[in-house]
Amino acid sequence: MTGIKRNLEDKINKLLDFFPAVIILGVRQGGKTTLAKRLKPDWKYFDLEKGSDYDLITRDVDFFFKENPGQIIIDEAQMFPGLFSELRGIIDKNREQKGRFILTGSSSFELVKNVSESLAGRVGIIELGTLKLNEFFSRPLSPFYKIFETSLSPSTLDYLKNLEPAISHSRVMDFFLKGGYPEPTLAGNDEFYFTWMENYFRTYIQRDIRGLFPKLNIAKYRRFITMLSSLSGTIINRAETGRSLDTSEVTVKEYLDIAHGSYLWRNIPSYAKSVVRSIVKMPKGDFRDSGLLHFLQKIHSREQLMTYPNVGATFEAFIIEELIKGLEAKMVSGWDYYYYRTRSKAEVDLIIEGNFGVLPIEIKFGLKTKAGRLTSLIKFVKDNNLPLGIVVNNSDEVTLLADKIIQVPAGLL
């Protein structure tokens, strides 16, 4: 696993040149610790889930940082919320010194709040997901993501036409099935993979969530996550979900926030800036790792995957995560993601907006996508006077499907 180059490595090194500290956030077992150690193998390492390290740091924080004024990695920083206010004082004593600390955290609840309140302007924040397609197959980040470095324009279409997918359809499907948790996926052993997934999910519920939310009904939350794995890519009807769980709509919202904050689920807001007024404003969401989703849905083979009724929705979630991971790896600021749906059922799966402009993206599971299935995308591009829209599918080549609408194979991402 240490040999896997992550797309975020260059960005983290740049942020260490800009800030005294960098914090890497992300799901448990996503590779945060491995990445930090790979980047700075000579730095001292402390794990706040290890009793002796926790005691060493918390017993006398001032003394610890006097002995360790820099070049240290502190893992699972959320275990000691007071660390961030202490670190502010340490950093401010020598504000000009950059690249002193790397912290990791696997829960974004109080952690992000504490970072925002205590370390604003002093820390670069990075979100690390599970492995991206190119990382697993030891390929560099696709040149596709260069389109976000400048303003989108008609010339973007010409640039995309010259790109070719580096990863075959078959490999995309294999990765889509198993997902990107590094340890079980890289092992290449099915028996180990399924055992690891089972234990991972149990640990997430019984240790992580129980520890963070001791008053939570763990049995119901476990049922909720399993149910959520079948609802990826949809607008969650909280009232209906609450009835299925025999709980309130308010509790379902709390469960969704917990799943989002622990990086299992991604809440995607509605795009409210369109010229069309009759938009659906409720957020939808996606399960963030396709492998864990398929495990919870008992999908263990590509044959089962091909006959899964919701495969289109799970593929949509998979591609959305691939795109977001790719953008996270670039030094592009001020961007965000949305979905678009009107009350008349016009829909665009993903809209990425930033200093580069607005890019609508439709995601299709099939090999071919006819222009007739792209009415909503075409209309969105026209209504908002955009230079292009993208269709991501399982085709083998980049090609124009309609005026300003270009097809991009999943293997190019």
Buried (B, 14 or more C-beta within 10 A) or exposed (E): EEEBBBBBEBBBEEBBEEBBBBBBBBBBBBBBBBBBBBBBEEBEBBBBEBEEBBEBBBEEBEEBBEEBBBEBBBBBBBBBEEBBEBBBEBBEEEEEEBBBBBBBBBBBBBBBEBBEEBBEEBBBBBBBBBBBBBBBBEBEBBBBBBBBEEEBBEEBBEBBEEBEBBBEBEBBBBBBBBBBBBBBBBEEEEEEBEEBBEEBBEEBBEEBBBEBBEEBBEEBBBBBBEBBBBBBBBBBBBEEBBEEBEBEBEBBBBBBEBBBBBBBBBBBBBBEEBEBEEBBEEBBBBBBBBBBBBBBBEBBEEEBBEEBEBBEBBBBBBBBBBBBBBBBBBEBEEBEBBBBBBEEEBBBBBBBBBEBBBBBBBBBBEEEBEEEBBEBBBBBBEEBEBBBBBBBBBBBEBEEBBEBBBBBBBBBB
